[in-house]
Every structure is written in C-alpha cells, then in structure tokens.
Amino acid sequence: MGRSLASLANQTLGVDAFEVVLVWHGPSEDPSEAVVRARAEHPTLVLRSLGGTVLGAGQARNLGLAMARGRHVTFLDDGDWVSPSFLKGLLAAAAPGVVPSAFVTDIRAGVTGARSEDRLNDVSSALLPHEGETVLASQVPAALALAGAKLVPTSAARQAEFPVHLRHGEAVYWARVVALSHAELRVAAVADDVVYFRSGAAGSTAARRVPDYDLDVTQQLECLEALGEVGPASSATNRLLTALATHHSGPINDWLLAHPDGHARVRADVLGRDVRNIDWSRANRGLATDIAVVYCFPPYVDTSAVVSARRIREQGVVTDLITQELDDLRPRDEGSSRVAAEFVATRSSVPGPSSFSSWDTIEAFSVGALKRFRALENRYGPYRRLYSRSQWAASTIAAAEIKLQRPDLHWRAELSDPLFYDIQGRVRGREMAEGDMVGRLRKGIVSAGFTPPAGLLLFEWCERLIYALADEVVFTNENQRAYMLGYCADREAARRVESISSVSHHPTLPAEFYRMADDELELEPGVAHLAYFGVFYPTRGLTELTDGLALLGPEERARIRLHVFTSAPHDVAAKVADVGLDDVVSVSGYLPFLSFLKVTTLFDVLVVNDASTTGHHRINPYLPSKLSDYLGSGTPIWAISEPGSVLSSIPTAHASTVGDPQGAAAVLRRIGAAVVARS
C-alpha cells in the first residue's frame, strides 16, 4: 500500500486539488501503521481512512463513495499504482457524459519498461486503437472489467452503487454507470502518460495461469446474471451489455478448453441460474468436434432452420456452422437462436447473394462453404462429423463437395421431405449447369460405385449424392423412406441407403423452452379454446374445422373458440367472415418462436393436420413438424390425418380424418361437452 499512496503523493496535480479516501476490508491486518507512516512520508497528502469491519471490495468502495467530498472519483486497488500524470490527465479529459479512461499496464516479475509489449493486457489492447478518441463503452468492454483507471462524477458513481453480492462486479458497476448517465469513454493519448499500473499480486486475470471453475465459470455466471438486470434499456446500453456478455464468456471458454468434458456441467449451471445473455459462441470457441452445413439457420424464420437447430441440440455436441445470411429472403426472430445456442461455436457465413433454387447461387455458396471449411480446419483442427439437412439444395451440394475433399469425414445427411417430387407429386424442374462442380460431383458418384442421374435435375442430384456419399442418412418418418427409396432409379444406391439409414421424428425441445417467453393470453372462461398454427397451402387448410363448426348447433358452437395463427391473417380472417364463423374463430399473425412455444401451453387443445396427398402420392410421406412442438407443451392434441399416414399412427387425445367434416364436428362436440362437464 505504501507504493500506491506514494504514487498519489507524487501526482502533477496539486495535492490541494484531491483527497485520498482509504477503506480496508475483510480479515486483513489493520493498516493503521501504514497510514501513519504514509502521513509522515507525505504530510501534504489529504488522507482519510476507515474500515476493519467492512465485508468485500464492493461494500468498501460504496463506503468510500459515501465519504468522498470531491466532484469526481477514481478507484485504486492496493498493490497498484499510477503514473505521475494520471489524475491531471484524467481530469483534463472530463466532460459531461464522458468517462476518461487511462491505459492499464500489468506489472510482472522480471519485466521492465512501463510500456513493454509483454505487459499489454486486454484493457490496453482494446484501448490503443482508439487513442485520444471518445468511443461507446461497447467498443471497449474490457476497460470496464477493472474498477480503476477511469474518472467519473461522484454523483453518478454513487447512484450506480457497486453490487455487494458479487465477488467481482466491476463490469456490472460500470455498466450501471454508463446506463444511468448515458456516458461514453474518452481514451487517453499515449503521449499524456496516463497509466494505471496493475500488480500481478493484486489477483488480476493476467497473473493467473491455471483455469479455475469458481473464478472462470461461477463468478462469470454471477456477473452475467447481474448484467441481465442492468437498466434503463437503450440501444447503447443493449450494445454494451452484449459486449460485456461476450467479455465474461471468455473465461468460461478458458475453462472449457482445459476441461472439454465439462460442457454439461457449465450448461447445467447456466440453466440453474437462468442466465440468458451468455455468449455461447465465445464460450464454445475452439471446442467443436462437428461441423454443420445448413443454408438456412436461426435466427431466420423458417421451419427447416429451426428443425436443423433442434437436430444440433439433440446431438449434444459442440458444432461449428457454415450458413448463409438471408435477410433479403427471411425475417429474423432472435429468440429462435436459443434453440441450438449452447452447442454452436463458430458461425461462418458465406458472403454473396442468396436464393433457395438458383444454381449460380447454390454453386457460389458451395465454393464459399468449402473455403470456410478449409479455413476452420486450419484454425481448429480436423472435424469428426459433418451434418446437413436437405430442405435446401445448397446445403447438400456444399456438404457433398466437402465430403469429396475429406472422404474420411463422417457425413450425416438428413432428408426432411422428398426432394425430387413436390407435395403434389410433380417433378421439381430446377436444373444445374454443366461445369467443373457438376463434373466433380458426377465423378464422386461414379467413384463410389453408383450411377449419376442422366439429366441435370437439381433435386434428383441432391438425393443421389446423399445416397452415394453419405455415411448416415436420416429420414423423418418411415413412409418418407419407403416412398423416396421406392422411386430411386439406382437400385444399388437405394439398397445401400436401406442399410445406413435411420428414422427419427422431428426433435421435441426440453420443457424449459416453453417457459422462456412471458406471453399470456386473456382467454374467455367457460369455453374450450383450440389453437391452430400454420401456413395454408392448397394441400393443407382448415376446411375440416370450419365445415365441422358449421355443422354444430348454436349452443354447441357457443362452447368453442378457435384461435388461428398464420402468415396471412387478413386473408384468412376474410374467409372466416365469409362463412359466418368470425364469432367463434379469431385470426392472428405468427408469433415469435419462443412466444409460440409458451402459448401452446395455454390452450385446451392444439390442432395439427396432415397434408392431403391422395391422388398425388401412393403413400403420405410427410409428418408435420408442428407435432413435435405440440408434444412438448403438455396440451391435448387433435390430429386430423390421412389414413395410413404417420400422423394417423401417433396416439393423440383427439383424432379425425382429412376431408371428414362430420368427424371433425363429432370431435368438437366432445371437446365442448367436456367443458360443460368441468363447469
């Protein structure tokens, strides 16, 4: 402490312009003798001290703030010291809405020179590019992880108040300061020699070498939890909180890199604390053993995107991701990113235009994906497994290119629906263009011992590439596998897939996902509330429901309320009004994904229906992915299915048949009667 006080006594700012408030805390020795000695050695220094019963650094700092008489305050930890120009330089930069920030230098044994590169830490590395500038705090979050090295008005410092329940709450404190005062940081100029010297003995992260769970994980989660409560909200504050979440996720990554088998332990701790702002991509960096090529992935609003995220979550393995930015094709729903967030490390986006079926765009994505794959392997080492989902052709073409480059890589290819034929049994007519890529793909199929398609139909090639090259093929239902392999022209390829394929319905998310949103609905009491969520196609609509409702008597209809959530609510509402059902049917737009999951738990019955394939396919090869969402809600399900479909074989609370309004009316009567019985 003597060196700390001596550095303050030697400031170029006159000693009559500042005071030193010394607060000691915890079970440490009484520093009275050191204070007496400091006063003797520096008689002009204005020094006040107290302590002895104070618990924790946060409480000590709050007590010091309460005692402070100056208009500005800065913090100095024992063992640390400051350059002679420190106070004068900070004070000169002070202005309304500005927090001046000094450079920070770590002092380590055997290292000489105040600005040695060996001493540059994360704080100074973040500040140097902004020397002499005023920047948003979100641009330099590392500077907020240290209590000292900054100057702030005392009133703002008191209002923010250090969180005494945290063992290391410095970043939370400065986030409060910035949020409450809308402050920016003014970075000192190197020439001004405004430097905070941090001693390795002071417990800085720079002094540590061995990752420790309590320090690197538990204490970081405590801070992340507290950061989630910082307000008031603004765009600048939100950017800062995001940057600090990334900063606090870095030490978690340090521990995970040293203990890769501890990922489940960290996930359990995060869930137990309900920490929602951890930056999993930062925490998972360098941990991925698998890589996924998924053209469309959350946060984009797309059924296939969310199912891909569920698959990665289901695998339970940290995965790097190659994808495409699709802002010009799909809206965003940031909440959907939480589905797979715990298991995604690096998300690498291929630049360029986006399209779901243009060969030029697919080819460009595949070339870019292969470059990304090579760069990631060069950085992190070889992957063990590759995953793709084939709703979108670009995913399959890119994955096949990667597989041909890395034949030893285990390729797990999921086929979401039949690709060659659409839902009405028509051949999908998009074609590829002859060129180097098609030549490589053709050679790859032949080298594997199979026959390439005769033409250039894109979706036929997607299926055949998977059949010839994938190590594992996943179908979402038995009917789909039987149907797709039944029309495959290469019977040897079909037999191969029979031996390496499996059937796996769309995964259902854990119960906690149904509690993440806060949505509530005001539902009329004394009636049964049914909900339908989905897009309307020529092969999938609400005819059975609306016709069934029309068959009910007035008293029977009065017991039913049908809530429809769809992509074109105005069009559907107009059709409902045309048939005179607007008194019992309400229509709304789509909900964000987590809100959707939450509200599925609030209704009495959830309705899911098959696509109508009669006359188009010999068997129904589809299974609505919505069923997997409903199964996790705990709400009774009504399945309107085609005979022989997979949906028809799944036990549900209620069931009727596609195209049978009489059967739908019977179900509605039973549901309404149950409401009367409960009443």
C-alpha positions in Angstrom: 0.0 0.0 0.0 3.0 2.3 0.5 3.7 2.3 -3.2 0.1 3.0 -4.0 0.0 6.1 -1.7 3.4 7.3 -2.8 2.2 7.4 -6.5 -0.7 9.6 -5.4 1.5 11.9 -3.4 3.7 12.4 -6.5 0.9 13.5 -8.8 1.5 16.5 -11.0 -2.0 17.6 -10.0 -1.6 19.7 -6.9 -2.3 17.8 -3.6 -4.8 20.5 -2.6 -7.0 19.5 -5.6 -7.7 15.9 -4.5 -8.2 13.8 -1.4 -7.4 10.1 -0.8 -10.1 8.0 0.9 -8.7 4.7 2.2 -11.1 1.9 3.0 -9.8 -1.5 4.1 -12.0 -4.6 4.4 -12.1 -8.2 5.3 -9.9 -10.3 7.6 -6.7 -8.3 6.9 -4.2 -6.7 9.1 -5.1 -3.2 10.5 -3.2 -0.8 8.2 -3.1 1.9 10.8 0.7 1.8 11.0 1.0 2.1 7.2 -1.4 5.1 7.3 0.7 6.8 10.0 3.8 6.1 8.0 2.2 7.5 4.8 1.2 10.6 6.5 4.7 11.1 7.9 6.2 10.5 4.5 3.7 12.6 2.6 2.5 15.3 5.0 0.7 17.3 2.3 -1.5 14.4 1.2 -5.1 14.8 2.3 -5.8 11.3 3.6 -8.8 9.9 5.4 -9.2 6.2 6.3 -11.7 3.8 7.9 -12.5 0.1 7.8 -11.9 -3.0 9.7 -15.5 -4.4 9.7 -16.3 -3.9 6.0 -17.0 -7.1 4.1 -15.9 -7.2 0.5 -14.4 -4.8 -2.0 -17.8 -3.7 -3.3 -19.1 -2.6 0.1 -15.7 -0.9 0.8 -16.0 1.1 -2.5 -19.5 2.1 -1.7 -18.4 3.3 1.7 -15.6 5.2 0.2 -18.0 6.8 -2.3 -20.2 7.9 0.6 -17.3 9.6 2.2 -15.9 11.2 -0.9 -16.1 15.1 -1.0 -14.7 15.8 -4.5 -16.8 16.2 -7.7 -15.0 13.3 -9.4 -13.8 10.0 -8.2 -11.4 7.2 -9.3 -10.5 3.9 -7.7 -7.1 2.5 -6.9 -6.6 -1.0 -5.5 -3.9 -1.8 -3.0 -0.8 -3.1 -4.7 -1.5 -1.0 -7.8 -0.1 2.5 -8.5 -0.5 5.2 -11.1 1.8 7.4 -13.3 2.5 11.0 -12.1 0.2 12.5 -14.8 -2.6 10.1 -14.0 -5.0 12.4 -12.1 -4.2 15.5 -14.1 -4.7 13.7 -17.4 -8.0 12.2 -16.5 -9.3 15.5 -15.0 -8.4 17.3 -18.2 -10.4 14.9 -20.3 -13.5 15.1 -18.0 -16.7 16.5 -19.6 -20.4 15.9 -19.2 -21.4 12.4 -20.4 -17.7 11.4 -20.7 -15.7 8.9 -18.6 -12.0 9.4 -19.2 -10.1 6.1 -19.3 -6.3 5.5 -18.7 -4.1 2.8 -20.2 -3.5 -0.2 -18.0 -0.2 -1.9 -17.7 0.4 -5.2 -15.9 3.5 -5.4 -13.7 5.1 -8.8 -13.7 8.3 -10.1 -12.1 11.3 -9.8 -14.4 9.7 -7.4 -16.9 11.0 -3.9 -17.3 9.6 -0.9 -19.1 6.3 0.7 -18.4 5.0 0.1 -22.0 6.6 -3.3 -22.7 4.6 -5.4 -25.1 4.9 -8.2 -22.6 2.7 -6.2 -20.3 -0.1 -5.2 -22.7 -3.3 -6.7 -21.4 -6.8 -7.0 -22.7 -7.6 -3.5 -21.4 -4.8 -1.6 -23.2 -5.1 -3.8 -26.3 -8.7 -2.7 -26.6 -7.9 1.0 -25.9 -4.9 1.5 -28.1 -6.8 1.6 -31.4 -9.0 4.4 -30.0 -6.2 6.5 -28.5 -7.3 10.1 -28.0 -10.9 9.3 -29.1 -14.3 9.3 -27.4 -16.0 5.9 -28.0 -19.0 4.0 -26.9 -18.3 1.8 -23.9 -19.5 -1.2 -26.0 -16.4 -0.7 -28.2 -14.0 -1.3 -25.3 -15.8 -3.6 -22.8 -12.5 -4.9 -21.4 -11.9 -1.4 -19.9 -15.0 -1.9 -17.7 -13.7 -5.1 -16.1 -11.4 -3.1 -13.8 -12.6 -0.8 -11.0 -9.9 1.7 -11.5 -8.2 3.6 -14.4 -11.3 5.7 -15.0 -12.7 9.0 -13.7 -16.4 9.6 -13.1 -18.6 12.2 -11.4 -19.1 11.3 -7.8 -22.9 11.7 -8.1 -23.0 9.2 -10.9 -20.6 6.9 -9.1 -22.8 6.8 -6.0 -26.0 6.3 -8.0 -24.7 3.2 -9.7 -23.5 1.6 -6.5 -21.2 -1.5 -6.5 -23.1 -4.8 -6.4 -22.1 -6.1 -3.0 -23.4 -9.6 -3.6 -20.8 -10.2 -6.4 -17.3 -11.1 -5.7 -16.1 -9.4 -8.9 -18.8 -7.0 -10.0 -16.7 -4.3 -11.6 -18.2 -4.7 -15.1 -21.7 -4.7 -13.7 -20.9 -1.5 -11.8 -19.6 0.4 -14.8 -22.5 -0.9 -17.0 -24.8 0.8 -14.4 -22.8 4.0 -14.6 -23.0 4.0 -18.4 -26.7 3.1 -18.5 -27.7 5.7 -15.9 -25.5 8.6 -17.2 -25.5 7.7 -20.9 -21.7 8.1 -20.7 -19.1 7.5 -23.3 -15.4 6.7 -22.7 -12.6 9.1 -23.5 -9.4 7.2 -24.2 -6.2 8.9 -23.1 -3.4 9.7 -25.5 -0.2 7.7 -25.1 1.8 10.9 -25.0 -0.1 12.1 -22.0 1.4 9.3 -19.9 -1.9 8.5 -18.1 -1.3 5.0 -16.9 -2.6 2.6 -14.3 -0.1 0.0 -13.2 -1.7 -3.2 -12.1 0.3 -5.6 -9.9 0.2 -9.3 -10.6 -0.1 -9.8 -6.9 -3.4 -8.0 -6.9 -5.2 -11.0 -8.3 -5.6 -9.8 -11.8 -6.5 -12.3 -14.5 -3.2 -11.7 -16.2 -1.5 -13.2 -13.1 -3.4 -16.5 -13.3 -2.3 -19.4 -15.4 -4.4 -22.4 -14.3 -8.2 -22.3 -15.2 -10.4 -22.4 -12.1 -14.1 -23.3 -12.2 -15.1 -20.9 -9.5 -13.2 -17.9 -10.9 -13.7 -18.7 -14.6 -17.2 -20.0 -14.6 -19.2 -19.5 -11.4 -18.1 -15.9 -10.9 -18.6 -15.1 -14.6 -22.2 -16.5 -14.5 -22.9 -14.4 -11.4 -21.9 -11.3 -13.3 -23.9 -12.3 -16.4 -26.9 -12.8 -14.2 -26.5 -9.4 -12.7 -25.9 -7.8 -16.1 -29.3 -9.1 -17.2 -30.8 -6.7 -14.6 -29.0 -3.6 -15.7 -31.1 -0.7 -16.9 -32.6 1.5 -18.1 -32.7 0.0 -21.6 -31.4 1.9 -24.6 -29.7 0.9 -27.8 -26.3 2.0 -26.5 -26.9 0.1 -23.2 -28.0 -3.0 -25.0 -24.9 -3.0 -27.2 -22.8 -2.6 -24.1 -24.5 -5.5 -22.3 -24.0 -7.7 -25.4 -20.3 -6.7 -25.5 -19.9 -7.4 -21.7 -21.6 -10.8 -22.1 -19.0 -11.7 -24.7 -16.3 -10.5 -22.4 -17.5 -12.5 -19.4 -17.9 -15.6 -21.6 -14.2 -15.6 -22.5 -13.0 -17.0 -19.1 -15.7 -19.7 -19.4 -14.1 -20.7 -22.7 -10.7 -20.8 -21.0 -12.0 -23.4 -18.5 -13.8 -25.4 -21.2 -10.7 -25.6 -23.4 -8.9 -27.1 -20.4 -11.9 -29.3 -19.4 -13.8 -30.2 -22.6 -15.7 -32.9 -20.8 -17.2 -30.2 -18.5 -19.6 -28.7 -21.1 -22.6 -30.4 -19.5 -21.6 -29.1 -16.1 -21.5 -25.5 -17.4 -24.8 -25.9 -19.2 -26.5 -27.1 -16.1 -25.1 -24.1 -14.1 -26.4 -21.7 -16.8 -29.8 -23.3 -16.7 -29.9 -23.3 -12.9 -29.3 -19.6 -12.9 -31.5 -18.8 -15.9 -28.6 -16.8 -17.5 -29.9 -15.7 -20.8 -27.1 -13.5 -22.0 -24.1 -15.8 -22.1 -22.3 -15.6 -25.4 -22.2 -19.3 -26.2 -20.3 -18.8 -29.4 -17.5 -17.2 -27.4 -17.7 -19.8 -24.6 -17.6 -22.6 -27.2 -14.8 -21.3 -29.4 -12.4 -24.0 -30.4 -14.4 -26.8 -28.8 -16.3 -28.0 -31.9 -15.8 -31.6 -33.0 -18.5 -31.5 -35.6 -19.4 -29.1 -38.4 -22.8 -28.4 -39.9 -23.6 -27.0 -43.4 -27.1 -25.5 -43.1 -28.0 -22.9 -45.7 -30.9 -21.5 -43.6 -30.4 -21.4 -39.8 -31.9 -19.4 -36.9 -32.4 -16.5 -36.4 -34.2 -16.7 -39.7 -37.9 -17.5 -39.6 -38.1 -20.9 -41.3 -39.4 -24.3 -40.2 -36.4 -26.1 -41.7 -34.0 -23.7 -40.0 -35.5 -24.4 -36.6 -35.5 -28.2 -37.1 -31.8 -28.1 -38.1 -31.2 -26.2 -34.8 -33.1 -28.9 -32.9 -31.0 -31.6 -34.5 -27.8 -30.0 -33.4 -29.2 -29.6 -29.9 -30.3 -33.3 -30.0 -26.8 -34.4 -30.9 -25.5 -32.6 -27.9 -22.1 -31.9 -29.4 -20.4 -28.5 -29.9 -20.6 -27.7 -33.6 -19.2 -25.1 -36.0 -21.7 -23.8 -38.5 -21.4 -22.8 -42.2 -24.5 -20.9 -43.3 -25.8 -18.1 -45.4 -27.1 -14.6 -44.4 -30.7 -14.5 -45.7 -32.0 -11.1 -44.6 -33.3 -10.5 -48.1 -35.3 -13.7 -48.1 -36.4 -14.3 -44.5 -37.4 -12.2 -41.5 -35.4 -12.7 -38.3 -36.5 -14.0 -34.9 -33.6 -13.7 -32.5 -35.3 -15.8 -29.9 -35.1 -18.9 -32.2 -31.3 -18.7 -31.9 -31.6 -20.1 -28.4 -32.6 -23.5 -29.7 -29.1 -24.6 -30.5 -27.0 -21.7 -29.0 -25.4 -23.9 -26.3 -23.9 -26.2 -29.0 -22.8 -23.7 -31.6 -19.3 -22.3 -31.6 -18.1 -20.5 -34.8 -20.9 -19.4 -37.2 -19.2 -18.8 -40.5 -21.4 -17.1 -43.1 -20.7 -17.3 -46.8 -21.0 -13.9 -48.5 -22.9 -13.3 -51.7 -26.5 -13.2 -53.0 -29.0 -15.7 -51.6 -31.5 -17.9 -53.3 -33.1 -21.3 -52.5 -33.1 -22.7 -56.0 -30.8 -20.7 -58.4 -27.9 -22.9 -59.5 -25.5 -19.9 -59.8 -26.2 -19.0 -56.2 -26.0 -22.6 -55.0 -22.7 -23.1 -56.8 -21.3 -19.9 -55.3 -22.4 -20.9 -51.8 -20.8 -24.3 -52.2 -17.5 -22.8 -53.3 -17.6 -20.4 -50.4 -18.6 -23.2 -47.9 -15.6 -25.3 -49.0 -13.2 -22.3 -48.4 -14.8 -21.7 -45.0 -14.4 -25.4 -44.1 -10.7 -25.4 -45.0 -10.1 -22.2 -43.0 -11.9 -23.6 -40.0 -9.9 -26.9 -40.1 -6.7 -25.0 -40.5 -7.5 -23.0 -37.4 -9.1 -25.6 -35.1 -8.0 -28.9 -36.5 -9.9 -31.7 -38.3 -13.6 -32.4 -37.6 -15.0 -35.8 -36.9 -18.6 -35.4 -38.3 -20.4 -33.4 -40.9 -24.2 -32.7 -40.7 -26.5 -31.3 -43.4 -30.3 -31.1 -43.8 -31.7 -31.2 -47.2 -34.7 -29.0 -47.3 -32.5 -26.6 -49.2 -30.3 -27.8 -52.1 -27.4 -25.6 -51.3 -26.8 -27.5 -48.0 -26.5 -30.8 -49.8 -24.3 -29.6 -52.7 -21.9 -27.9 -50.3 -21.8 -30.9 -48.0 -21.1 -33.2 -50.9 -18.2 -31.0 -52.0 -16.7 -31.1 -48.5 -17.2 -34.9 -48.3 -15.3 -35.3 -51.6 -12.4 -33.3 -50.2 -12.4 -35.1 -46.9 -13.6 -38.7 -47.6 -12.8 -39.8 -44.0 -15.3 -37.2 -42.6 -18.5 -38.9 -41.4 -21.4 -37.3 -43.2 -24.8 -37.4 -41.5 -27.3 -36.3 -44.1 -30.9 -35.6 -43.1 -33.7 -35.7 -45.7 -36.6 -33.6 -44.4 -39.0 -34.3 -47.2 -39.0 -35.9 -50.7 -36.9 -33.6 -52.9 -37.3 -34.9 -56.4 -41.2 -34.7 -56.2 -43.1 -31.8 -54.7 -46.1 -32.2 -52.4 -48.5 -32.5 -55.4 -46.4 -35.3 -56.9 -44.8 -33.1 -59.6 -41.1 -33.3 -60.6 -39.2 -30.3 -59.4 -37.8 -28.9 -62.6 -34.8 -26.8 -61.4 -31.6 -27.7 -63.3 -27.9 -27.4 -62.6 -25.5 -26.2 -65.3 -22.6 -28.3 -66.6 -19.2 -27.1 -65.3 -16.4 -28.1 -63.0 -18.6 -28.6 -60.0 -21.0 -30.9 -61.7 -18.1 -32.8 -63.2 -16.6 -33.3 -59.7 -20.0 -34.4 -58.3 -20.5 -36.8 -61.2 -17.0 -38.3 -60.7 -17.7 -38.7 -57.0 -20.8 -40.7 -57.5 -19.1 -42.9 -60.1 -16.1 -43.4 -57.8 -18.4 -44.5 -55.1 -19.7 -47.2 -57.4 -23.1 -45.8 -58.3 -24.8 -44.2 -61.4 -25.3 -40.5 -61.6 -28.6 -39.1 -62.8 -29.0 -39.0 -66.6 -30.0 -35.3 -66.7 -29.3 -32.2 -64.6 -32.3 -32.0 -62.4 -31.0 -30.4 -59.2 -33.1 -32.2 -56.6 -32.6 -35.6 -58.2 -28.9 -34.9 -57.9 -29.3 -33.9 -54.2 -30.9 -37.2 -53.4 -28.4 -39.3 -55.4 -25.4 -37.5 -53.9 -26.7 -38.4 -50.4 -27.4 -42.0 -51.3 -23.9 -42.4 -52.8 -21.7 -40.4 -50.5 -23.3 -40.0 -47.1 -22.2 -42.3 -44.2 -25.5 -42.0 -42.5 -28.9 -41.0 -43.8 -31.8 -39.7 -41.6 -35.4 -39.8 -42.7 -38.1 -38.1 -40.6 -40.6 -40.9 -40.9 -40.9 -44.5 -42.3 -43.3 -43.5 -45.1 -40.8 -41.0 -46.4 -38.0 -43.5 -46.5 -40.2 -46.1 -48.3 -41.5 -43.6 -50.8 -38.2 -42.0 -51.6 -36.2 -45.2 -52.0 -39.1 -46.7 -53.9 -38.7 -44.2 -56.8 -34.9 -44.2 -56.8 -33.6 -45.2 -60.3 -30.3 -46.6 -58.9 -31.5 -49.7 -57.0 -27.9 -50.3 -55.7 -27.9 -46.9 -54.1 -31.4 -47.5 -52.6 -30.2 -50.8 -51.1 -27.1 -49.0 -49.7 -29.3 -46.4 -48.0 -31.6 -49.1 -46.5 -28.5 -50.4 -44.6 -27.2 -47.0 -43.4 -30.4 -45.0 -42.7 -32.5 -44.4 -39.7 -35.9 -42.8 -39.0 -36.1 -40.0 -36.5 -39.1 -37.8 -36.0 -38.5 -34.1 -35.5 -37.0 -33.5 -32.0 -39.1 -32.0 -29.2 -37.4 -29.3 -27.2 -37.0 -29.6 -23.4 -39.6 -28.2 -21.1 -37.6 -25.0 -20.2 -38.1 -23.7 -23.7 -41.9 -23.5 -23.1 -41.2 -21.1 -20.1 -38.7 -18.7 -21.7 -41.2 -16.2 -23.0 -43.5 -14.2 -20.7 -46.6 -14.2 -23.1 -50.0 -14.6 -21.5 -53.4 -14.7 -23.2 -56.8 -13.5 -22.0 -59.0 -16.4 -22.7 -62.7 -16.3 -22.2 -63.7 -18.6 -19.3 -66.3 -21.4 -19.7 -65.5 -22.3 -23.3 -63.0 -24.6 -25.0 -60.1 -22.8 -26.6 -58.5 -24.6 -29.6 -55.4 -23.3 -31.5 -54.1 -23.9 -35.0 -50.6 -22.7 -36.0 -49.5 -22.9 -39.6 -49.4 -21.7 -43.2 -52.2 -22.6 -45.5 -51.4 -24.4 -48.7 -53.7 -25.9 -51.4 -53.0 -29.3 -49.8 -53.3 -28.2 -46.2 -56.0 -25.9 -44.8 -58.8 -25.6 -42.2 -61.7 -26.9 -44.3 -62.5 -29.8 -41.9 -62.5 -27.5 -38.9 -64.6 -24.7 -40.5 -67.1 -27.2 -42.1 -67.2 -29.0 -38.8 -68.0 -25.8 -36.9 -70.8 -25.0 -39.4 -72.4 -28.4 -38.6 -72.7 -27.6 -34.9 -75.9 -26.2 -33.4 -75.8 -22.7 -31.8 -75.4 -24.0 -28.3 -72.6 -26.4 -29.3 -70.8 -23.6 -31.2 -71.0 -21.3 -28.3 -68.8 -23.7 -26.3 -65.9 -23.4 -28.8 -63.3 -20.8 -29.6 -60.8 -21.5 -32.4 -57.6 -19.4 -32.5 -55.7 -19.4 -35.7 -52.1 -18.1 -36.0 -50.9 -17.8 -39.6 -48.7 -15.9 -42.1 -51.6 -14.1 -43.9 -54.1 -13.3 -41.1 -56.1 -10.7 -43.0 -56.8 -13.2 -45.9 -57.8 -16.0 -43.5 -59.9 -13.6 -41.4 -61.8 -12.6 -44.5 -62.5 -16.2 -45.5 -63.7 -16.9 -41.9 -66.1 -14.0 -42.1 -67.4 -15.1 -45.5 -68.6 -18.4 -44.0 -70.0 -16.7 -40.9 -67.6 -18.0 -38.3 -66.0 -14.9 -37.1 -67.9 -15.1 -33.8 -66.0 -18.3 -32.9 -62.8 -18.0 -34.9 -60.1 -15.4 -34.2 -57.2 -15.0 -36.6 -53.7 -13.6 -35.7 -50.3 -13.3 -37.2 -47.4 -15.6 -36.5 -45.8 -15.3 -33.0 -42.0 -15.3 -32.4 -40.8 -18.9 -31.8 -40.4 -18.8 -28.0 -43.8 -17.0 -27.7 -45.4 -19.6 -29.8 -44.0 -22.4 -27.5 -45.3 -20.6 -24.4 -48.8 -20.0 -25.7 -49.2 -23.7 -26.8 -49.3 -24.4 -23.0 -52.3 -22.1 -22.5 -54.9 -23.6 -24.8 -57.2 -26.6 -24.2 -56.5 -28.3 -27.5 -53.9 -27.9 -30.2 -54.9 -28.9 -33.8 -52.4 -30.4 -36.3 -53.3 -31.7 -39.7 -51.8 -33.8 -42.5 -51.1 -32.5 -45.9 -53.6 -34.0 -48.4 -51.7 -36.3 -50.7 -54.5 -38.5 -52.1 -54.1 -38.7 -55.9 -50.5 -37.3 -55.7 -48.5 -39.9 -53.8 -49.0 -43.6 -53.3 -48.4 -43.1 -49.6 -48.3 -39.9 -47.5 -44.5 -39.3 -47.0 -45.0 -36.2 -44.7 -45.0 -35.7 -41.0 -45.9 -32.2 -39.8 -43.0 -30.8 -37.8 -45.5 -28.8 -35.7 -46.4 -32.1 -33.9 -43.0 -32.1 -32.2 -43.7 -28.6 -30.8 -47.1 -29.6 -29.6 -45.8 -32.8 -27.9 -43.6 -30.7 -25.6 -46.4 -28.4 -24.5 -48.4 -30.9 -22.4 -51.6 -29.7 -24.1 -54.0 -32.3 -25.6 -53.6 -32.7 -29.4 -56.2 -33.2 -32.1 -54.7 -34.9 -35.2 -56.6 -34.5 -38.5 -54.8 -37.2 -40.6 -54.9 -39.2 -43.8 -55.5 -42.9 -43.4 -52.1 -44.7 -43.4 -50.1 -41.6 -42.7 -47.5 -41.5 -39.9 -49.6 -38.9 -38.1 -52.6 -41.3 -38.0 -50.4 -43.8 -36.1 -49.4 -41.5 -33.3 -51.7 -41.6 -30.2 -53.3 -38.2 -29.6 -56.2 -37.0 -27.4 -58.5 -36.4 -30.4 -58.4 -37.7 -33.9 -60.4 -37.3 -37.2 -59.8 -37.8 -40.9 -58.8 -35.3 -43.6 -61.9 -34.4 -45.7 -64.3 -35.6 -43.0 -66.3 -32.6 -41.6 -68.7 -34.9 -39.8 -65.9 -36.5 -37.9 -64.5 -33.0 -37.1 -67.9 -32.0 -35.8 -68.0 -35.0 -33.6 -64.7 -34.1 -32.0 -65.8 -30.5 -31.5 -68.9 -31.8 -29.7 -66.9 -34.0 -27.4 -64.5 -31.1 -26.6 -67.4 -28.8 -25.9 -69.2 -31.3 -23.8 -66.0 -31.8 -21.7 -66.1 -28.0 -21.0 -69.7 -28.2 -19.8 -68.8 -31.2 -17.6 -65.9 -29.3 -16.0 -68.1 -26.2 -15.4 
